[in-house]
Amino acid sequence: MIIDDGFVDLFVKTTSEAAYASSLLKGKGDKIAADQAAVDKMRLFLNNIPMKGKIVIGEGEMDEAPMLYINELVGTGVGEELD
């Protein structure tokens, strides 16, 4: 399957925003808060993408993160099915 360039741009923006949110906590000595900031921002952006998305590689189980679990549904629920 070839992913439309529009989706690629949205995924790059999502990743960039998550990284930036985490970077604001650099040097604070709080890995959990930095991880939470990144996850919160990523979730916010993913849920605004017009897709029926599913997380296939998540860290929720490994880090006991509150979001981004394997098989978690993301996106607006309308549009292409992506995982």
Legacy VTK file of the C-alpha trace (Angstrom):
# vtk DataFile Version 3.0
C-alpha trace
ASCII
DATASET POLYDATA
POINTS 83 float
0.000 0.000 0.000
1.281 3.447 -0.874
0.496 6.124 1.697
-0.670 9.450 0.285
1.823 12.315 0.692
-0.797 14.218 2.681
-0.730 11.533 5.354
3.063 11.465 5.344
3.115 15.216 5.988
0.643 14.833 8.856
2.681 12.011 10.406
5.894 14.046 10.160
4.117 17.009 11.800
2.788 14.708 14.536
6.233 13.307 15.279
7.832 16.755 15.256
5.249 18.177 17.647
5.638 15.229 20.035
9.421 15.598 20.028
9.159 19.330 20.633
6.727 18.861 23.540
9.152 16.429 25.138
12.145 18.709 24.505
10.591 21.441 26.634
11.287 19.223 29.641
14.936 18.566 28.764
17.196 18.954 31.772
14.338 18.808 34.274
15.216 15.286 35.420
11.707 13.954 34.877
11.659 11.267 32.177
8.058 10.377 32.958
6.832 13.953 32.434
8.803 14.225 29.185
7.318 10.945 27.950
3.827 12.052 28.991
4.203 15.351 27.131
5.250 13.552 23.948
2.480 10.966 24.195
-0.185 13.591 24.894
0.869 15.694 21.911
1.129 12.673 19.603
-2.319 11.457 20.615
-3.815 14.906 20.048
-2.379 15.129 16.537
-3.123 11.501 15.574
-6.752 11.872 16.616
-7.168 14.833 14.268
-5.980 12.973 11.169
-8.881 11.906 8.895
-8.250 8.167 9.092
-9.278 4.950 10.755
-5.908 4.308 12.352
-4.574 1.576 14.595
-1.354 1.543 16.608
0.658 -1.574 15.743
3.874 -0.764 17.600
3.169 0.946 20.911
5.026 1.528 24.119
2.086 1.541 26.508
2.662 -1.971 27.758
6.430 -1.556 28.065
6.507 1.782 29.877
3.043 1.605 31.414
2.301 4.692 29.347
-1.285 5.893 29.468
-1.665 5.904 25.677
-0.340 4.497 22.425
-1.060 0.867 23.169
-0.859 -1.846 20.535
-4.222 -2.093 18.709
-5.369 1.274 20.044
-7.599 3.099 17.557
-6.563 6.606 16.499
-7.758 9.170 13.992
-11.148 10.699 13.374
-12.672 7.322 12.496
-13.425 8.501 8.967
-11.273 7.871 5.924
-8.596 5.371 5.002
-7.764 2.442 7.259
-4.119 2.755 8.290
-1.973 0.931 10.791
LINES 1 84
83 0 1 2 3 4 5 6 7 8 9 10 11 12 13 14 15 16 17 18 19 20 21 22 23 24 25 26 27 28 29 30 31 32 33 34 35 36 37 38 39 40 41 42 43 44 45 46 47 48 49 50 51 52 53 54 55 56 57 58 59 60 61 62 63 64 65 66 67 68 69 70 71 72 73 74 75 76 77 78 79 80 81 82
